[in-house]
Amino acid sequence: MNNKRIVLASRPAGWVGEDNFRFEDAPLPRPGDGEVLVKNLWLSLDPYMRGRMNDVKSYVPPVQIGAVMEGQTVGEVIESTHPGYKPGDKVLTRLGWQLYGCVRGDGEINKVDGDRAPLSYYVGVLGMPGLTAWFGLKEIGQPKPGETVVVSAASGAVGSVVGQLAKIRGCRAVGIAGGPAKCDYVVRELGFDACVDYKAGNLQRDLKEACPKGVDVYFENVGGEMTDVLLRVMNPFSRVIVCGLIAEYNTTEPYGVKMFRAILVNRIKVQGMIVFDWKDRYGEALKDLAAHVAAGRIKYRESVVEGIENAPKGFIALLKGQNFGKQLVKLA
Amino acid sequence: MNNKRIVLASRPAGWVGEDNFRFEDAPLPRPGDGEVLVKNLWLSLDPYMRGRMNDVKSYVPPVQIGAVMEGQTVGEVIESTHPGYKPGDKVLTRLGWQLYGCVRGDGEINKVDGDRAPLSYYVGVLGMPGLTAWFGLKEIGQPKPGETVVVSAASGAVGSVVGQLAKIRGCRAVGIAGGPAKCDYVVRELGFDACVDYKAGNLQRDLKEACPKGVDVYFENVGGEMTDVLLRVMNPFSRVIVCGLIAEYNTTEPYGVKMFRAILVNRIKVQGMIVFDWKDRYGEALKDLAAHVAAGRIKYRESVVEGIENAPKGFIALLKGQNFGKQLVKLA
C-alpha cells in the first residue's frame, strides 16, 4: 500500500498547465503520537487553489515547490493514536492532493456523517462553498425580499447556492454563466429567475434586460471586465460581495477597474470576504443549509474526475469554466 | 443695483479652463409670492462642482449650458414675502455663483447664526465639508482608538476635519497632501501625527513609514493611482470611504484600479458616500463639530478669493490643489 500524490512542480506564469504539477509515488505515512492516518475518498477542487500556486503574499502562504498541493478532502480513518478517532470514522481534513495523509487529532480534522448526506457534500454545499455562499450573501449582501441578486459563475459550487438562497429569501435571482447549457441548468434546475450567458457577447445589455429594476446585490466570483459591467448596472446603496476573481487568477497583469467612480456616485458597498472569518458560526449556517438540501429547496450537482492522477486536468477544467457544479476528484 | 453671475458657457473636455465660464450682468431678481431675495456674502467652492459641468448621469443632474453654476452660499435676506424670513436674516442657501438670488421660503434655505461662528463656517467646518468628514469617518470608517486613519487632500476642507476627528477619537492620523508647506501645516497646525507629500514621488514607501501598523481607515478624496497605492497598504478588515475622486474629475479616460484583488485578500470594505444621505442627522453632527471648533480641538483655515468674477479662477486653483483649507469666494 503506497501513497500517491500531486506536488507543485513549478509556478505558472499566466495559465496553469499540467506541467506545473508532478505525480509522485511515496511511502505510506505513519501516524505519530496523537495523529490520525486518513485514506482520502474525495478531493475538493476550488478556484482559490490557483492563488496558492503563486509566490505572492495572500491571506495564507503559498504552496512550496515540491510540496503536496493543498486542498480539502473527505476520507476514512485507517489508523489512529488519538482517542477521538477510530478506524472507519469519516472525516473532513485538509490533507491535499494525495491518497493518504496524517493529521493531528486535535488539528484540522472534523467528523462527518455519511448517513445524513453523501460524503462529498461536506466539501460542497455542506462545506466551504455552501458556507461561503451563506455568509457572503447574508452578512455582506444583506438582500431584502424583492431585491435583485446577481451572481457570477452561477452554475458553480458557490454561485448555485447563492442564487437558490436568494430565491429562498424572496429575491429575484439572476445568474451569469458561460454558454447556453449552463444557463439552462441555472434557470430550469436551480430555479433562478434568469441567467445571462456572458459568452454571448452582450453582457451589459442582457443583464439590464434580466434585471429590470437594476442590481441590488452582486456576488462576485469572476472579476476582471465583469466587475466593470456590473458596477455600471448596480443600484444606489447596492452591495458587492468580492468572493472570487477567477478571471484574474491566470493573468500576469491585473485588470484595471474603470468604474470605481460608480462606488461613489451610487454609494455602493464593495466588501471582500473569506469564509473562515466566520468559523465560529459555521454550525448555524450548516444547520440551515442542510435543512434546505433535505427539503429539496437547494439543488446541487457535481462534476467528478476519477483518480488522483487526473486532479490537474480537473483543476484546469475548473479554471476554464468547463465544470458543471462542484468539481471533485474521486480518489477511491 | 444689478445682479452679477457666472454661467456655464461650455462643457470642459478634461481640464476646466476659464473659458468654460461666462460672466454676466443681469437684472436684480424680484421675489415672488412666498419667496426670499438674498444677497450672497460667501460662495463655497467645492470639488463636486466639477462633476456638475459634465453631461453625465450622477446623483444629481448636471448644470445646463447657460445656467448659473450651482453652489452653496451664505447671505443676507434683502426682501421677503415669506413670514419665516425678514431683511437682515443670515441664511444658508444654494443660490449658486451669483450676487443675488431668490429662493422659496419653504425651500432650500436655513437660518444661520453669525454670533455663534463666522458666517463662512456654515459652508465649511460647520457645513457640508464638516458633515462629510463627520459622517464618513464615523459611520463608514468606524475607527477604533489606536487604529491608523489616512486621509488624502488632508489640508482641504474635508480632509482637515477628518484627521482632527480621528485624533479626537484616539487614532493615529496621517495625511496625504501636495508639497511641504501643506504637509507642514497639516502636522504642526492641525496636529496630525504625520503627513506624506505625494509630490515627493515615493508615496507608497513614505506611507508605509508613516503608518508602521498599516492603514485601518482610508478616507478617499483623490482617487486615481492613489487608490492603488492605498489598497497596497490597507490592513485586513480595513475600511475605505470613497468620498471624492478629484484626480478623476479632469480626465477623459477613467483610471483603472489594479489592486481590486486586495479588497478580497484583505477583506476590505470600500464604500461610497454622499453627505446628504444623512440629512436627517445633521443636527447631531453639527452640535459635535461646533463644540470641537469652539474648544479649539478642530482648527480651520480658509482660502479666500475676492469678487464673483474671480470665482472661476478660484475654482480652477481648487481643482489643481493650490488652495489651503476651505476655498471660498467673498462676494461682499
Interface residues (C-beta under 8 A of the other chain):
Chain A: S58 Y59 G223 T227 P236 V242 C243 G244 L245 E248 P254 Y255 G256 V257 K258 M259 F260 R261 A262 I263 L264 V265 N266 R267 I268 K269 V270 Q271 G272 M273 I274 D277
Chain B: S58 Y59 G223 T227 P236 V242 C243 G244 L245 E248 P254 Y255 G256 V257 K258 M259 F260 R261 A262 I263 L264 V265 N266 R267 I268 K269 V270 Q271 G272 M273 I274 D277
